[in-house]
Amino acid sequence: MNRDSSNAPPGASRVGRQARALLSLLALSLACEGPTSLSERCGLTPLPGSPFQYACPEDVGLHTSDLAALEDEIRSWADNGAIVGAAFMLVKDRRIVAHSAVGWSDMERGTPMERNSIYRIRSMTKPFTGTAILMLIEEGELALDDRVSVYLPSFDNDRSREITIRQLLTHYGGLSRSGWPGTPWDYPSLRALVDDVGEMGPVNPPGSGFEYSNLGSATLGAVVAKVSSMPVEQFFETRIFEPLDLQDTHTHFTPDASWAERMNSTYWWNGTEWEKYWDNTMEQVYPFFQTAGGLYSTVFDYARFLTVWMDLGAYAGGRLLSDETALDALSPRPGDEDGNYGYQWQVWGDPDDAGERAVFGHGGYNGTIAVAVPAYDALILYFTQSTETDTRRLVVESVIDILVQSAG
């Protein structure tokens, strides 16, 4: 069809311009009113930079009153001193339907907690370490049942020679939970620490049982560095953070970092009160990146990372892993009283439920936790810096109850 305007009726151009102007004004009005109307409908105020659109709970089959009650409970924990501060975010059907912050980022300074501030996520680093190992396996650089001693000569001794990559991924390598050979600042690098781990050897025979182990995850990081021929932090940054646009996830902190002001202080309960033991005026504890627990991140960035695993390794523009590898990594193996384990993921599911997609996620020592619930396309993120607070379990259980009840 000839779309030349000379064939249009008289006045059509003027009407078209008016219509376009009206549509532009309408679009601008909707854009301006969107956050306000959302706040009016369900009390939810969008935060710029979100990886997902915001929506009222009713838009995804939930109830605003249920989530508001949970957020009120979280607020009461901050008010009565059960926690110092926290951020809570629920993503359902890839839309944020709850997002709030309570309490303090730094109690002594009177700095309030922000909804997308930066946390020491500690053991939530482990799934990134597992991801890096699995990427190298898919690239043919190593295999699940390779002995670690093939890559790290310090493991080539009678104590450590039988430990395999698979055993470390599932916490079956026999290495102790922590029990570092020396204090962190005794070592100039991750490799130096891991070499002493290999020389020290496991506390139990490799493969004999589950033993959650920071030493094992640190060892996996040293393997990543050896096999990829680059520092492990460089592998994380170039192969994982950059493709996923994780701009607020970091492997190293110094007080003069451009993002230092966004860091939350960390607290531990001394028996009578919360006591601050680290803040953004201090250097990090380890002088190197510790792959069992050294990352700093936000609820937004960790939600992006969880989504890749919900989508079995896929992200916009590419893949980190194949479906097959991701499903294998998220299959539950026998763990301990806190749950079963996949490959560096905690997995809440029955190992005998073949084909079922289990709930998965991980927590961190300072009070953070992120959980994915594939059956409901939901992500639960509850980040505090109140060390090992039991409120994490209560939040996750409450949200899962809400999801189950909403499904009828």
C-alpha positions in Angstrom: 0.0 0.0 0.0 1.2 3.5 -0.8 1.5 5.3 2.5 2.3 8.7 0.9 0.5 11.4 2.9 -0.6 13.1 -0.4 -3.3 10.4 -0.6 -4.7 11.1 2.8 -7.9 13.2 3.3 -7.6 16.9 4.0 -6.7 17.6 7.6 -5.4 14.1 8.3 -1.9 15.2 9.0 -3.0 17.7 11.6 -5.3 15.1 13.3 -2.5 12.5 13.2 -0.1 15.0 14.9 -2.7 15.7 17.6 -3.4 12.0 18.1 0.4 11.4 18.5 0.7 14.3 20.9 -2.2 13.0 22.9 -0.7 9.5 23.1 2.6 10.9 24.2 0.9 12.8 27.0 -1.0 9.7 28.0 2.2 7.6 28.1 4.0 10.3 30.1 1.0 10.5 32.5 1.0 6.7 33.0 4.7 6.7 33.5 4.4 9.4 36.2 1.4 7.9 37.8 2.6 4.2 37.8 4.6 4.2 41.0 2.1 6.5 42.7 -0.9 4.4 41.8 1.0 1.2 42.7 1.8 2.8 46.1 -1.8 3.8 46.5 -3.1 0.3 45.6 -0.8 -1.8 47.7 1.7 0.4 49.5 4.6 -0.7 47.3 7.0 1.9 46.0 9.3 0.9 43.1 13.1 1.4 43.5 15.1 2.5 40.5 17.6 0.0 39.0 15.4 -3.0 39.8 16.0 -6.1 37.7 12.2 -6.8 37.7 9.1 -4.8 37.3 7.0 -4.1 40.5 3.4 -5.3 40.9 0.8 -5.5 43.6 0.5 -9.0 45.2 -3.0 -9.3 43.8 -1.6 -9.1 40.3 0.2 -12.4 40.8 -2.5 -14.2 42.9 -1.3 -13.2 46.3 -2.8 -10.9 49.0 -1.4 -7.6 50.0 -2.6 -8.2 53.6 -0.6 -11.4 53.9 2.7 -9.8 52.9 2.0 -6.6 54.8 1.5 -8.7 58.0 4.9 -10.4 57.4 6.6 -7.1 56.8 5.1 -5.8 60.0 6.5 -8.8 61.8 10.0 -8.1 60.3 9.6 -4.5 61.4 8.8 -5.6 64.9 12.0 -7.6 65.1 14.0 -4.5 64.3 12.0 -2.5 66.9 12.4 -5.0 69.7 16.1 -5.8 69.0 15.7 -9.3 67.5 17.7 -7.9 64.6 19.6 -4.7 63.9 18.2 -4.2 60.4 17.0 -6.1 57.3 15.8 -5.9 53.8 13.1 -8.2 52.5 12.1 -8.8 48.8 9.7 -11.3 47.3 9.7 -11.9 43.5 6.7 -13.8 42.1 6.3 -14.5 38.4 9.3 -12.3 37.8 7.7 -9.3 39.4 8.6 -7.7 42.8 5.5 -7.9 45.0 7.2 -7.0 48.3 10.3 -4.9 49.0 11.0 -3.2 52.3 13.8 -2.3 54.6 13.7 -1.9 58.4 16.1 -0.9 61.2 19.7 0.2 60.9 22.5 -0.2 58.5 24.8 1.1 61.3 23.0 1.5 64.6 25.7 3.6 66.3 25.8 6.1 63.5 22.0 6.2 63.1 22.2 5.1 59.4 19.0 3.5 58.3 18.9 0.3 56.4 18.3 0.8 52.6 16.4 -1.6 50.3 19.4 -2.2 48.0 22.4 -1.6 50.2 25.4 -3.9 50.0 26.0 -6.8 52.4 28.7 -9.2 53.3 26.9 -12.3 52.0 29.6 -14.7 53.3 28.6 -18.4 52.5 26.2 -17.2 49.8 29.5 -17.0 47.8 29.6 -20.8 47.5 27.0 -21.1 44.7 29.1 -18.8 42.6 32.1 -21.0 43.3 30.1 -24.0 42.3 28.9 -22.2 39.1 32.5 -21.5 38.1 33.6 -25.1 38.6 30.6 -26.4 36.5 31.4 -23.9 33.7 34.9 -25.3 33.5 33.6 -28.8 33.5 31.3 -28.1 30.6 34.2 -26.5 28.7 36.1 -29.8 29.2 38.8 -28.3 31.4 38.2 -30.8 34.2 35.7 -33.5 35.2 33.5 -34.1 38.3 35.3 -37.2 39.4 38.8 -35.8 38.8 41.0 -35.9 41.9 41.9 -32.5 43.2 45.5 -33.6 43.4 45.6 -33.6 39.6 45.5 -29.8 39.8 46.9 -29.0 43.2 50.1 -30.9 44.1 49.6 -30.1 47.8 46.8 -32.7 47.7 49.0 -35.4 46.3 49.7 -37.1 49.6 48.3 -40.1 51.5 45.8 -37.9 53.4 44.3 -35.9 50.6 44.9 -37.8 47.3 41.5 -39.4 47.0 39.4 -36.2 47.3 37.5 -35.4 44.1 35.9 -32.3 42.7 32.4 -33.9 43.0 33.0 -34.6 46.7 34.0 -31.0 47.4 31.0 -29.7 45.5 28.6 -31.8 47.7 30.6 -31.3 50.9 31.6 -35.0 51.0 35.4 -34.4 50.8 36.0 -35.1 54.5 37.5 -31.7 55.1 36.4 -29.9 58.3 33.8 -27.1 58.4 36.4 -24.5 59.2 39.5 -25.4 61.2 41.8 -23.4 59.0 45.5 -24.5 59.3 46.3 -20.9 60.5 44.7 -17.5 60.9 43.5 -15.8 57.6 46.1 -13.0 57.8 48.9 -15.6 57.9 48.4 -16.2 54.2 49.2 -14.0 51.3 46.8 -15.7 48.9 44.0 -18.2 48.6 46.4 -20.7 47.0 48.8 -20.5 50.0 45.9 -21.2 52.3 44.6 -24.1 50.2 48.0 -25.7 49.9 48.1 -25.9 53.7 44.6 -27.5 53.6 45.9 -30.2 51.3 48.9 -30.8 53.5 46.7 -31.0 56.6 44.2 -33.4 55.0 40.6 -34.4 55.8 39.3 -35.1 59.2 37.1 -38.0 57.8 37.7 -40.4 54.9 36.7 -38.7 51.6 33.2 -39.8 50.5 32.3 -41.2 53.9 29.7 -38.6 54.8 28.4 -35.1 54.6 30.5 -32.4 56.4 29.7 -28.8 55.4 33.1 -27.4 54.7 34.5 -23.9 54.1 37.9 -25.5 53.4 36.3 -27.5 50.6 34.8 -24.4 48.9 38.1 -22.5 49.3 39.8 -25.5 47.6 37.4 -25.3 44.7 38.3 -21.7 44.2 42.0 -22.6 44.0 41.1 -25.2 41.3 39.2 -22.5 39.3 42.3 -20.3 39.4 44.6 -23.1 38.4 42.5 -24.5 35.5 41.4 -21.1 34.1 45.0 -19.6 34.4 43.6 -16.5 36.0 42.9 -15.2 39.5 39.6 -16.7 40.7 38.2 -13.2 41.3 38.9 -12.3 37.7 37.0 -15.5 36.5 34.1 -14.5 38.7 34.1 -10.9 37.4 34.5 -11.6 33.7 32.7 -14.9 33.3 29.8 -14.4 35.7 29.3 -10.9 37.0 29.7 -9.0 33.7 27.4 -11.3 31.6 24.7 -11.1 34.3 25.2 -7.4 34.8 25.9 -7.8 38.5 27.3 -4.3 39.0 26.9 -4.3 42.8 28.7 -7.7 43.5 32.3 -7.4 44.5 35.2 -9.7 45.4 37.2 -7.3 47.5 36.5 -4.3 49.8 38.6 -1.4 50.9 37.3 1.6 52.9 38.1 3.9 49.9 36.0 1.8 47.5 33.5 4.0 45.6 30.6 1.9 47.0 31.9 1.8 50.6 29.1 4.2 51.8 26.5 1.6 50.8 28.1 -1.2 53.0 26.1 -2.3 56.0 28.0 -2.9 59.3 27.9 -6.4 60.8 26.8 -7.3 64.3 27.0 -10.3 66.6 24.9 -11.1 69.7 27.3 -10.9 72.8 24.7 -12.4 75.2 23.1 -9.1 76.1 23.1 -6.9 73.1 24.1 -6.6 69.4 27.8 -5.6 69.2 29.3 -4.2 66.0 32.4 -6.1 64.9 33.0 -4.8 61.4 32.1 -1.6 59.4 33.1 0.2 56.3 36.0 2.0 57.9 37.8 -1.3 58.3 39.7 -3.5 55.8 38.2 -6.9 55.0 39.3 -9.8 57.2 41.1 -11.9 54.5 43.8 -10.1 52.5 42.6 -12.1 49.4 39.3 -13.2 47.9 38.0 -16.2 49.9 35.7 -18.3 47.7 33.9 -20.0 50.6 32.5 -16.6 51.8 34.2 -13.5 50.4 31.5 -11.8 48.3 29.7 -8.5 48.8 26.3 -8.1 47.1 22.7 -6.8 47.1 19.2 -8.3 47.0 18.9 -7.1 43.4 22.1 -8.8 42.2 21.5 -12.0 44.0 18.0 -12.1 42.6 19.5 -11.9 39.1 21.8 -14.8 39.9 19.0 -16.9 41.4 16.9 -16.3 38.2 19.7 -17.8 36.0 19.5 -21.0 38.1 15.7 -20.9 38.1 16.1 -20.8 34.3 18.6 -23.7 34.4 21.6 -21.7 33.4 20.1 -19.3 30.9 20.1 -15.5 31.0 19.2 -12.8 28.5 21.7 -13.1 25.8 23.3 -16.4 26.6 24.0 -19.3 29.0 26.3 -20.0 31.9 25.4 -23.7 31.9 23.3 -26.3 30.1 19.9 -27.5 31.4 21.4 -30.9 32.2 24.2 -29.6 34.3 21.9 -27.1 36.2 19.4 -29.8 36.9 22.1 -32.1 38.2 23.5 -29.4 40.4 20.1 -28.7 41.9 19.3 -32.4 42.6 19.3 -33.0 46.4 22.0 -35.3 47.9 21.8 -36.3 51.6 23.0 -33.4 53.8 22.4 -32.7 57.4 19.6 -31.4 59.7 19.6 -28.1 57.8 18.7 -29.6 54.5 20.2 -31.6 51.6 22.8 -30.3 49.1 23.4 -30.1 45.4 26.6 -28.7 44.0 27.3 -25.9 46.4 23.6 -25.2 46.7 21.5 -26.0 49.7 18.5 -27.9 48.4 15.3 -28.6 50.4 13.8 -31.7 48.8 13.7 -35.4 49.0 16.6 -37.1 47.1 14.1 -39.8 46.0 11.8 -37.3 44.3 13.3 -37.8 40.8 12.2 -35.2 38.3 10.8 -32.8 41.0 12.4 -29.3 41.1 13.3 -28.7 44.7 13.5 -25.5 46.6 17.1 -24.3 46.6 19.2 -21.4 47.9 21.8 -20.5 50.4 22.4 -18.5 53.6 25.3 -16.5 54.9 26.9 -16.4 58.4 26.0 -12.7 58.9 22.3 -13.2 58.4 21.6 -13.2 54.7 19.5 -15.8 52.8 18.1 -16.2 49.3 15.8 -19.0 48.3 14.2 -20.0 45.0 10.9 -21.8 44.8 10.6 -23.1 41.3 7.1 -24.6 41.7 5.7 -21.1 42.3 8.2 -19.1 40.2 9.2 -17.2 43.4 12.4 -15.8 44.9 12.7 -15.0 48.6 15.4 -12.6 49.7 15.9 -11.6 53.3 19.2 -9.9 54.1 20.3 -8.8 57.5 23.7 -8.2 59.1 22.7 -9.7 62.4 24.9 -12.8 62.6 23.1 -16.2 62.3 19.7 -14.8 63.2 16.9 -17.4 63.3 14.5 -14.9 61.8 15.7 -16.1 58.3 14.0 -19.4 58.8 10.8 -17.7 59.9 10.7 -15.5 56.9 11.2 -18.3 54.4 8.7 -20.6 56.0 6.1 -17.8 56.2 6.5 -16.9 52.5 6.2 -20.5 51.4 3.1 -20.9 53.5 1.6 -17.8 51.7 2.5 -19.3 48.3 1.0 -22.6 49.1 -2.2 -21.1 50.5 -2.6 -18.8 47.5 -2.5 -21.8 45.2 -5.5 -23.2 47.0 
